[in-house]
């Protein structure tokens, strides 16, 4: 079990470095199975935050600060509100509906469709609020901001850097909420190894391949929401 969890951490670090998101989607199942829900989630959050730090060390100059803040501010403001509104409620239907919406959005963007109105400040705010909602009800806040980035036509480098910065700040705030649980040294080393491989691989991918990778991770997150809601 430990070996599988460590392998998941390495794969999650690689996915995060290549696309700008996806660590929790890949690594969380193994870590939670190994450590249990409470400690597992705390370790996922901390490692996910570190997974954004490693690539940002070389990409921080490419962060689109304005776009990142437009996504981040509504996400952070909406998180406690959503948490209060859904406290004690059955969120399965909301999670399933959101997952279907994410999958539909991925399918349309994969076919080349763009929504100009969504590439705007209101679109960024909507994506941020949706990310906060999905993070609260399903633990998967990445797909909405990934869809926004893909629809906005950001370059792969700007997508990776800006999403890393977004998830870094969101991760720090989340660590403060869920508590600090230190991972093992093997997990940290696996994360760094996976991230370094991803950093090496990312600039070698064609732009269209990198975009499809972002959409694939978003689709994986949407599918996880639907499956988690019905099982």
PECORRA-V428396 format. One record per residue. N is the residue number from 0. SS is DSSP state (hx for helix, st for strand, lp for the rest). PSI is psi as a letter, one per 20 degrees, with the letter a starting at -180 (* if undefined). OMEGA is omega as a letter, one per 30 degrees, with the letter a starting at -180 (999 if undefined). Layout:
n	ss	psi	omega
N	SS	PSI	OMEGA
N	SS	PSI	OMEGA
This chain:
n	ss	psi	omega
0	lp	g	l
1	hx	g	a
2	hx	g	l
3	hx	g	l
4	hx	g	l
5	hx	h	l
6	hx	h	l
7	hx	h	l
8	hx	g	l
9	hx	g	l
10	hx	h	l
11	hx	g	l
12	hx	h	l
13	hx	g	a
14	hx	g	a
15	hx	g	a
16	hx	h	a
17	hx	g	a
18	hx	h	a
19	lp	i	l
20	lp	r	l
21	lp	i	a
22	hx	g	a
23	hx	h	a
24	hx	h	a
25	hx	g	a
26	hx	h	a
27	hx	g	a
28	hx	g	a
29	hx	h	a
30	hx	h	l
31	hx	h	l
32	hx	h	a
33	hx	g	a
34	hx	i	a
35	lp	r	a
36	hx	g	a
37	hx	g	l
38	hx	h	a
39	hx	g	l
40	hx	g	a
41	hx	g	l
42	hx	h	l
43	hx	g	a
44	hx	g	a
45	hx	g	l
46	hx	h	l
47	hx	h	l
48	hx	g	l
49	hx	h	l
50	hx	h	l
51	hx	h	a
52	hx	g	a
53	hx	g	l
54	hx	h	a
55	hx	h	l
56	hx	h	l
57	hx	i	a
58	hx	j	a
59	hx	h	l
60	hx	i	a
61	hx	j	l
62	lp	p	l
63	lp	n	a
64	hx	g	a
65	hx	g	l
66	hx	g	a
67	hx	g	l
68	hx	h	l
69	hx	h	l
70	hx	h	a
71	hx	g	a
72	hx	g	l
73	hx	h	l
74	hx	g	a
75	hx	h	l
76	hx	h	a
77	hx	h	a
78	hx	g	a
79	hx	h	l
80	hx	g	l
81	hx	g	l
82	hx	g	l
83	hx	g	a
84	hx	h	a
85	hx	j	a
86	lp	p	l
87	lp	i	a
88	lp	q	l
89	lp	o	a
90	lp	j	a
91	hx	g	a
92	hx	g	l
93	hx	g	a
94	hx	g	a
95	hx	g	l
96	hx	g	l
97	hx	g	l
98	hx	g	l
99	hx	g	l
100	hx	g	l
101	hx	g	a
102	hx	h	l
103	hx	g	l
104	hx	g	l
105	hx	g	a
106	hx	g	a
107	hx	g	l
108	hx	h	l
109	hx	h	l
110	lp	j	l
111	lp	j	a
112	lp	q	l
113	lp	q	l
114	lp	o	a
115	hx	h	a
116	hx	h	l
117	hx	i	l
118	lp	m	a
119	lp	r	l
120	hx	g	l
121	hx	h	l
122	hx	g	l
123	hx	g	l
124	hx	g	l
125	hx	g	l
126	hx	g	l
127	hx	g	l
128	hx	g	l
129	hx	h	l
130	hx	g	l
131	hx	g	a
132	hx	g	a
133	hx	h	l
134	hx	h	a
135	hx	g	a
136	hx	h	a
137	hx	i	a
138	lp	j	a
139	lp	n	a
140	lp	i	a
141	hx	g	a
142	hx	g	a
143	hx	g	a
144	hx	h	l
145	hx	g	l
146	hx	h	l
147	hx	g	a
148	hx	g	l
149	hx	g	l
150	hx	h	a
151	hx	i	l
152	lp	k	l
153	lp	q	l
154	lp	q	l
155	hx	h	a
156	hx	g	l
157	hx	h	l
158	hx	g	a
159	hx	g	a
160	hx	g	a
161	hx	g	l
162	hx	h	l
163	hx	g	l
164	hx	g	l
165	hx	g	a
166	hx	h	l
167	hx	g	l
168	hx	g	l
169	hx	h	a
170	hx	g	l
171	hx	g	l
172	hx	g	a
173	hx	h	l
174	hx	g	l
175	hx	h	a
176	hx	g	a
177	hx	i	a
178	lp	q	a
179	lp	o	l
180	lp	o	a
181	lp	p	l
182	lp	r	l
183	lp	r	l
184	hx	h	l
185	hx	h	l
186	hx	g	l
187	hx	g	l
188	hx	h	l
189	hx	g	l
190	hx	g	a
191	hx	g	l
192	hx	g	l
193	hx	g	a
194	hx	g	a
195	hx	g	l
196	hx	g	l
197	hx	g	l
198	hx	h	l
199	hx	h	a
200	hx	h	a
201	hx	g	a
202	lp	i	l
203	lp	i	l
204	lp	p	l
205	lp	q	a
206	hx	g	a
207	hx	h	l
208	hx	g	l
209	hx	g	l
210	hx	g	l
211	hx	h	l
212	hx	g	l
213	hx	g	a
214	hx	h	l
215	hx	g	l
216	hx	g	l
217	hx	g	l
218	hx	g	l
219	hx	g	l
220	hx	g	l
221	hx	g	l
222	hx	h	l
223	hx	h	l
224	hx	g	a
225	hx	g	a
226	hx	g	a
227	hx	h	a
228	hx	h	a
229	hx	i	a
230	lp	*	999
